[in-house]
Amino acid sequence: MAGKFFFIDTTRCTACRGCQIACKQYKKHDASKTKQYGTYQNPPDLDGNTFRLVRFSEHPAKVNSMAWYFFTEACRHCLKPACKKKADQIMKDAIIVHDKLGTVLFTKKTKELEKSFKAIKQACPWSIPTWSKKEKQMVKCNMCYDRVEAGLLPACVKACPSGALNFGDEAEMKKLATDHLAAAKKKFGGKGELLDFEDVRALYLITDEQSKYRPVA
C-alpha cells in the first residue's frame, strides 16, 4: 500500500484554524460569504473555496459545564473511494483517479458530472465532495500533491502549530497514531480510538463518542 497518510490527533487541536487558512492561502481561494449562526465554526460546511474546515462542537460536561470538540475536516483519501466507484458507474472515463501518492483526485472531467453530483456526494460516507460554481466542477482537498511531489508538507500540516496534523509514509504515520493512542488512553482513563484505520489515508485519533465531533444541528 504505497503512498502518503495524514495522522490527526484531535487531542492536540486548539481550533486555531491555521490549517483552514493555510489551505485557502496556498490554493488562492476566496473567503466564503457567510454569517453568524450561533457557533464559532465558519463557514458552515466545506464548499468551493473551503477544502479543509475546523468543526466546532459544544456539548454539556461535568467540568466547566460545557466542553469543546474540535475536528479538522477534509477528504480522507480512501483506499477504496466510494466517490470514484460511483463516478465510474456513471461515466467510465478516469474522471476521479488515484495518483502515485494515493491521492484521490477530481479531474477537470468532473465538469461532465454536474447532474450526477448529488449522487456522488451522497456516496461519500462523510459527504466531502463539493461543487465549485466558479470552476464548474467537483472539488475537494487534493493532498497538496504538487507540494508533496516537491518534497514539501501539505500546506495545512506545515501551518499546524500544535502537532495535531501530521503527514508522511504509511508505516511512520500508523506508528505515530498507535503511539499517540496509547498515550491518550493513559491520559483520558482508557478512552481513545483510531477511526477507519485500515480504510483511509487520514487517520483520526478521538477520545470520545464519534457523534460529539459533529456540530449539533
TORRO-869083 format. One line per field, with one value per residue (C-alpha): residue number from 1; y, x, z; residue in three letters. Coordinates in Angstrom, 2 decimals. Layout:
// TORRO-869083
i = (NUM, ...)
north = (Y, ...)
east = (X, ...)
up = (Z, ...)
aa = (ala, ...)
//
This chain:
// TORRO-869083
i = (1, 2, 3, 4, 5, 6, 7, 8, 9, 10, 11, 12, 13, 14, 15, 16, 17, 18, 19, 20, 21, 22, 23, 24, 25, 26, 27, 28, 29, 30, 31, 32, 33, 34, 35, 36, 37, 38, 39, 40, 41, 42, 43, 44, 45, 46, 47, 48, 49, 50, 51, 52, 53, 54, 55, 56, 57, 58, 59, 60, 61, 62, 63, 64, 65, 66, 67, 68, 69, 70, 71, 72, 73, 74, 75, 76, 77, 78, 79, 80, 81, 82, 83, 84, 85, 86, 87, 88, 89, 90, 91, 92, 93, 94, 95, 96, 97, 98, 99, 100, 101, 102, 103, 104, 105, 106, 107, 108, 109, 110, 111, 112, 113, 114, 115, 116, 117, 118, 119, 120, 121, 122, 123, 124, 125, 126, 127, 128, 129, 130, 131, 132, 133, 134, 135, 136, 137, 138, 139, 140, 141, 142, 143, 144, 145, 146, 147, 148, 149, 150, 151, 152, 153, 154, 155, 156, 157, 158, 159, 160, 161, 162, 163, 164, 165, 166, 167, 168, 169, 170, 171, 172, 173, 174, 175, 176, 177, 178, 179, 180, 181, 182, 183, 184, 185, 186, 187, 188, 189, 190, 191, 192, 193, 194, 195, 196, 197, 198, 199, 200, 201, 202, 203, 204, 205, 206, 207, 208, 209, 210, 211, 212, 213, 214, 215, 216, 217)
north = (0.00, 2.77, 6.42, 9.07, 9.30, 12.00, 11.47, 13.86, 13.92, 15.76, 15.97, 18.45, 20.60, 24.09, 25.20, 27.95, 27.29, 27.73, 24.64, 26.04, 29.39, 27.87, 25.71, 28.77, 30.82, 28.15, 27.45, 31.18, 30.66, 33.48, 33.69, 32.18, 34.52, 33.52, 34.89, 34.35, 31.42, 30.64, 28.92, 29.81, 27.41, 29.20, 28.64, 26.20, 23.43, 22.56, 24.45, 25.50, 27.77, 25.67, 22.28, 21.97, 23.06, 23.04, 21.90, 23.24, 21.06, 22.06, 19.56, 19.50, 18.41, 17.78, 20.17, 23.83, 22.83, 22.73, 21.07, 21.82, 19.16, 20.30, 18.30, 19.37, 18.03, 17.26, 14.42, 11.14, 9.91, 6.49, 3.39, 2.33, 5.67, 5.43, 8.67, 7.12, 3.93, 5.92, 8.16, 5.10, 3.66, 6.85, 7.55, 5.30, 7.87, 8.35, 11.27, 10.52, 8.99, 7.69, 9.08, 7.50, 9.20, 7.61, 10.94, 10.78, 13.44, 15.08, 15.87, 18.62, 15.93, 16.15, 19.12, 16.46, 15.16, 18.20, 16.42, 13.43, 15.44, 14.85, 11.08, 11.13, 13.37, 11.02, 8.05, 9.55, 8.45, 11.96, 14.00, 15.60, 16.40, 19.91, 21.71, 24.83, 27.36, 29.27, 26.31, 24.48, 21.13, 18.88, 19.93, 18.91, 18.51, 17.15, 16.45, 19.36, 16.74, 19.34, 20.32, 16.70, 15.74, 18.58, 17.16, 19.62, 19.07, 19.83, 23.46, 22.53, 20.31, 22.89, 25.53, 23.41, 24.79, 22.08, 18.81, 17.91, 17.45, 15.10, 13.70, 11.04, 7.46, 4.80, 2.98, 6.24, 7.63, 4.38, 4.04, 7.66, 7.07, 3.95, 5.66, 8.66, 6.36, 4.59, 7.95, 9.24, 6.19, 6.74, 10.40, 10.02, 6.97, 4.36, 6.41, 6.67, 5.12, 5.48, 5.93, 3.84, 2.75, 0.30, 2.18, 5.74, 7.82, 10.30, 8.60, 10.38, 9.90, 10.76, 10.27, 10.35, 9.28, 9.99, 11.85, 14.50, 15.66, 16.80, 20.10, 19.77, 20.75)
east = (0.00, 2.32, 1.52, 1.18, -1.01, -2.27, -2.49, -4.76, -4.59, -7.75, -6.49, -3.86, -6.15, -6.70, -9.06, -6.67, -7.80, -4.28, -4.79, -8.01, -6.45, -3.20, -5.21, -7.07, -3.89, -1.94, -4.77, -5.54, -9.17, -11.50, -13.25, -16.74, -19.65, -21.19, -22.87, -23.01, -25.33, -24.61, -21.22, -17.55, -17.38, -17.31, -18.15, -20.93, -19.51, -16.93, -17.54, -15.94, -13.48, -13.01, -11.30, -10.39, -12.71, -12.27, -15.56, -16.60, -18.94, -20.13, -21.57, -22.56, -19.76, -19.30, -16.35, -16.94, -20.50, -19.59, -16.84, -15.49, -14.71, -12.55, -12.28, -10.33, -12.39, -11.19, -11.09, -9.84, -8.39, -9.99, -8.12, -11.29, -13.06, -16.83, -16.92, -14.73, -16.81, -19.99, -18.44, -17.16, -20.68, -21.98, -19.18, -16.13, -13.61, -10.99, -12.96, -11.77, -8.30, -5.75, -2.24, 1.02, 0.77, -2.62, -4.35, -7.96, -8.05, -11.06, -10.04, -11.48, -13.63, -15.89, -17.43, -19.40, -20.93, -22.89, -26.25, -24.86, -23.01, -25.54, -25.37, -21.56, -21.62, -24.10, -21.86, -19.10, -19.51, -18.53, -20.23, -16.91, -17.25, -18.45, -19.34, -17.41, -19.64, -16.52, -14.70, -17.91, -16.59, -16.31, -13.64, -12.06, -8.67, -6.04, -3.44, -1.35, 0.10, 2.23, 3.90, 4.35, 5.91, 8.40, 9.31, 7.19, 4.42, 0.79, 0.03, -2.34, 0.24, 3.00, 0.84, -0.30, 1.44, 0.39, 1.27, -2.37, -1.80, 0.92, 1.87, 4.21, 4.65, 2.16, 4.40, 5.53, 2.01, 0.49, 3.22, 2.73, -1.02, -0.73, 1.82, -0.46, -3.42, -1.58, -0.65, -4.21, -5.67, -3.35, -4.29, -8.04, -8.80, -8.74, -10.68, -9.46, -9.78, -8.40, -11.11, -11.19, -7.58, -7.48, -9.70, -8.45, -5.30, -6.41, -6.15, -8.08, -7.50, -10.53, -11.19, -14.99, -18.05, -17.76, -21.08, -19.66, -17.22, -20.02, -21.88, -25.31, -27.93)
up = (0.00, -1.23, -0.74, 1.93, 5.03, 7.37, 11.13, 13.02, 16.83, 17.87, 21.47, 20.26, 18.13, 19.58, 16.78, 15.73, 12.15, 10.85, 8.66, 7.25, 6.35, 5.03, 2.63, 1.33, 1.00, -0.86, -3.27, -3.64, -2.69, -1.77, 1.57, 1.54, 2.13, 5.44, 8.57, 12.31, 13.01, 16.66, 16.55, 16.15, 13.20, 9.89, 7.11, 8.00, 5.80, 3.14, -0.10, -3.37, -1.52, 1.62, 1.28, 4.98, 7.77, 11.55, 13.04, 16.45, 18.54, 22.01, 24.49, 28.18, 30.54, 34.26, 34.40, 33.38, 32.31, 28.59, 26.53, 23.08, 20.50, 17.57, 14.34, 11.25, 8.36, 4.83, 2.32, 3.86, 0.53, 0.95, -0.18, -1.99, -2.61, -2.88, -4.89, -7.59, -7.64, -8.10, -10.79, -12.66, -12.68, -14.26, -16.73, -17.11, -18.24, -15.47, -14.03, -10.49, -10.23, -7.74, -8.19, -7.04, -3.64, -3.03, -3.55, -4.72, -7.43, -9.06, -12.64, -14.82, -16.40, -13.33, -15.15, -17.01, -13.77, -12.66, -12.96, -11.04, -8.39, -5.59, -6.09, -5.87, -2.79, -1.11, -1.91, 0.26, 3.92, 5.06, 2.32, 1.35, -2.40, -3.19, -6.39, -7.35, -9.09, -10.10, -11.66, -12.64, -11.44, -8.36, -5.88, -2.57, -0.86, -3.26, -0.54, -1.94, -4.26, -6.05, -2.76, -1.71, -5.04, -4.45, -1.03, 0.97, 3.51, 2.63, 3.48, 6.31, 8.04, 7.61, 9.32, 12.30, 15.44, 17.91, 16.17, 15.65, 11.91, 10.72, 7.31, 5.98, 4.83, 5.93, 8.42, 10.04, 10.41, 11.67, 14.30, 15.35, 15.53, 17.70, 19.98, 20.43, 21.06, 23.89, 25.43, 25.10, 26.82, 29.77, 29.96, 29.41, 31.53, 28.79, 26.28, 22.72, 19.28, 15.76, 13.15, 9.95, 10.48, 7.55, 5.12, 4.71, 4.44, 7.09, 10.48, 13.25, 16.98, 19.12, 22.83, 23.00, 21.02, 17.29, 17.30, 19.64, 16.99, 14.69, 15.27, 16.86, 14.27)
aa = (met, ala, gly, lys, phe, phe, phe, ile, asp, thr, thr, arg, cys, thr, ala, cys, arg, gly, cys, gln, ile, ala, cys, lys, gln, tyr, lys, lys, his, asp, ala, ser, lys, thr, lys, gln, tyr, gly, thr, tyr, gln, asn, pro, pro, asp, leu, asp, gly, asn, thr, phe, arg, leu, val, arg, phe, ser, glu, his, pro, ala, lys, val, asn, ser, met, ala, trp, tyr, phe, phe, thr, glu, ala, cys, arg, his, cys, leu, lys, pro, ala, cys, lys, lys, lys, ala, asp, gln, ile, met, lys, asp, ala, ile, ile, val, his, asp, lys, leu, gly, thr, val, leu, phe, thr, lys, lys, thr, lys, glu, leu, glu, lys, ser, phe, lys, ala, ile, lys, gln, ala, cys, pro, trp, ser, ile, pro, thr, trp, ser, lys, lys, glu, lys, gln, met, val, lys, cys, asn, met, cys, tyr, asp, arg, val, glu, ala, gly, leu, leu, pro, ala, cys, val, lys, ala, cys, pro, ser, gly, ala, leu, asn, phe, gly, asp, glu, ala, glu, met, lys, lys, leu, ala, thr, asp, his, leu, ala, ala, ala, lys, lys, lys, phe, gly, gly, lys, gly, glu, leu, leu, asp, phe, glu, asp, val, arg, ala, leu, tyr, leu, ile, thr, asp, glu, gln, ser, lys, tyr, arg, pro, val, ala)
//
